[in-house]
Amino acid sequence: MRVVFLLFLLLLFSVTPTLAEPGFSEKYVRDYNIFHPLNQYRADNPLNPINAYDPKNPLNPINQYDPGNPVNPMNQYNPSNPYNPLNQFNPKNPLNPLNEYNPTTPFQPLNPSR
């Protein structure tokens, strides 16, 4: 009985992957996906290897020390930096958890509680 059960499981697990739909479902495809192979080398893709040293690219290593870059280590404690730990509960900071449901917040919250 045990052998029959193991053979049935082997048959079940070998057939199941063949029933799966191959490829990527069209309902999840967006208008512009930077990870799609056709869009990988577009000029406006920040992950394009050609744009690695573009001055406007935020991922450019040279922009790491840009004075206007909020991720710059020198700007970590700048009072106007929204990523400053001291500004976490500032009412004017869009990243403040209190502004999560504020309709005047300029963008969606990064970590919604739901």
C-alpha positions as CSV (number, residue, x, y, z in Angstrom):
1,M,0.0,0.0,0.0
2,R,2.9,2.3,0.8
3,V,4.5,1.7,-2.5
4,V,1.3,2.5,-4.4
5,F,0.9,5.7,-2.5
6,L,4.5,6.7,-3.3
7,L,4.0,5.9,-6.9
8,F,0.8,8.0,-6.9
9,L,2.6,10.9,-5.4
10,L,5.4,10.6,-7.9
11,L,2.9,10.6,-10.7
12,L,1.0,13.5,-9.2
13,F,4.1,15.7,-8.7
14,S,5.5,14.9,-12.2
15,V,2.3,15.9,-14.0
16,T,1.4,19.0,-12.0
17,P,4.1,21.3,-13.5
18,T,3.0,20.4,-17.0
19,L,-0.4,21.8,-16.3
20,A,1.0,25.3,-15.3
21,E,0.6,28.1,-17.8
22,P,4.0,29.1,-19.2
23,G,5.1,32.7,-19.5
24,F,4.0,35.8,-17.8
25,S,0.3,36.7,-17.5
26,E,-0.8,39.7,-19.6
27,K,-2.9,41.1,-16.7
28,Y,0.3,41.8,-14.8
29,V,2.1,43.5,-17.7
30,R,2.3,47.3,-17.2
31,D,2.8,49.9,-19.9
32,Y,6.5,50.3,-19.2
33,N,8.4,47.7,-17.2
34,I,12.1,48.5,-16.9
35,F,12.9,44.9,-16.2
36,H,11.4,43.7,-19.5
37,P,14.1,42.6,-21.9
38,L,12.8,44.9,-24.7
39,N,13.0,47.9,-22.4
40,Q,16.3,47.1,-20.8
41,Y,18.3,49.3,-23.0
42,R,15.9,52.3,-23.4
43,A,17.5,55.7,-22.8
44,D,15.3,56.6,-19.9
45,N,15.9,53.4,-18.0
46,P,18.1,54.2,-15.0
47,L,19.3,50.5,-14.9
48,N,20.6,50.7,-18.5
49,P,24.4,50.1,-18.4
50,I,24.9,53.0,-20.8
51,N,23.2,55.4,-18.3
52,A,25.4,54.2,-15.4
53,Y,27.5,57.4,-15.5
54,D,24.8,59.8,-16.7
55,P,24.8,63.0,-14.6
56,K,21.0,62.9,-14.3
57,N,20.9,59.3,-13.1
58,P,20.2,59.0,-9.4
59,L,22.1,55.7,-9.3
60,N,25.3,57.3,-10.6
61,P,28.2,56.8,-8.1
62,I,29.2,60.4,-8.7
63,N,25.8,61.7,-7.5
64,Q,26.3,59.9,-4.2
65,Y,28.0,63.1,-2.9
66,D,25.7,65.6,-4.6
67,P,24.7,68.3,-2.1
68,G,21.0,68.0,-3.2
69,N,20.9,64.3,-2.9
70,P,18.9,63.3,0.3
71,V,20.7,60.0,0.5
72,N,24.1,61.8,0.6
73,P,25.8,60.9,4.0
74,M,26.5,64.6,4.5
75,N,22.8,65.4,4.2
76,Q,21.7,62.7,6.6
77,Y,21.1,65.3,9.4
78,N,20.0,68.2,7.2
79,P,16.8,69.7,8.7
80,S,15.2,69.9,5.2
81,N,15.9,66.2,4.5
82,P,12.8,64.1,4.8
83,Y,14.9,61.0,5.5
84,N,16.5,62.7,8.6
85,P,15.5,60.7,11.7
86,L,14.8,63.9,13.5
87,N,12.2,64.9,10.9
88,Q,10.3,61.6,11.1
89,F,7.4,63.2,13.1
90,N,7.6,66.6,11.6
91,P,4.1,67.5,10.4
92,K,5.5,68.9,7.1
93,N,7.4,65.8,6.3
94,P,5.5,63.6,3.7
95,L,7.1,60.5,5.2
96,N,5.5,61.2,8.5
97,P,3.1,58.3,9.5
98,L,0.5,60.9,10.5
99,N,0.4,62.0,6.8
100,E,-0.4,58.5,5.6
101,Y,-4.1,59.5,5.0
102,N,-3.6,63.1,4.3
103,P,-4.9,63.9,0.8
104,T,-2.4,66.8,0.3
105,T,0.6,64.4,0.7
106,P,2.5,64.7,-2.6
107,F,3.0,60.9,-3.0
108,Q,1.7,57.6,-1.6
109,P,3.2,56.5,1.7
110,L,6.2,54.2,1.4
111,N,5.1,51.7,4.0
112,P,1.3,51.7,4.4
113,S,0.1,50.1,7.5
114,R,-2.4,47.9,5.7
